[in-house]
Amino acid sequence: MADLNSQRPSVDIEKNVLCAGRLANLLSVSPLSDEECRRVVREVLFERSAYESAQSGLITEAEAVQLLLAHLHTALGQPAVKEGEPFPWDEEGLLSCLRDAIFG
């Protein structure tokens, strides 16, 4: 299997791992292992095509970031956010961290 990070040079997988650690701290939960975090990032961005969809304009970069955050939130064992409720990760520093990690 090809290295997905090398195929998408603007995506910094390791920076995504660091941002996911910030999310765990924000939620006061234990962080994912680095390998599990990498798996979630690759699944959402590449296997589920969030990165490609944002690059092609099908979704916005902000929507791709929110999608990744929602999956990381669930992977951390947190319940899904119900419609109309605020996202527990609405912190501009975290959103900027992930936006930079994904889109450079």
Residue, then its C-alpha position, 0 to 999 in steps of 0.5 A: m500500500a502506498d504511503l498516503n501522506s506522500q501522495r498528499p504532501s500538504v497533509d501532515i499526519e504527525k501534526n494531525v496526531l498532535c492536534a488530536g492530543r489537544l482535543a483529548n486534553l480539551l475533553s479531559v480524556s486519555p489520548l488515542s495512541d499515535e497509531e490509532c490516531r493516524r488510522v482515524v486521520r487516514e480513514v477520514l481524509f483519504e478512505r472517506s475522501a474528505y481531503e479530496s472533497a475539500q480540494s475539489g470544492l464539494i465541501t469546505e475546508a472547515e467542513a473537512v476539519q469538523l468531520l475529522l474532529a467528529h470522528l476523533h471525538t467518537a474514537l476518544g469514546q465520547p458520545a456523538v454530538k446531537e444536532g443543535e448542540p455546540f461542538p465541544w471542540d469549538e476552540e479556534g486554536l484547535l480548529s486552526c491546528l487541524r486546518d494547517a495540518i490538513f491543508g498546509 
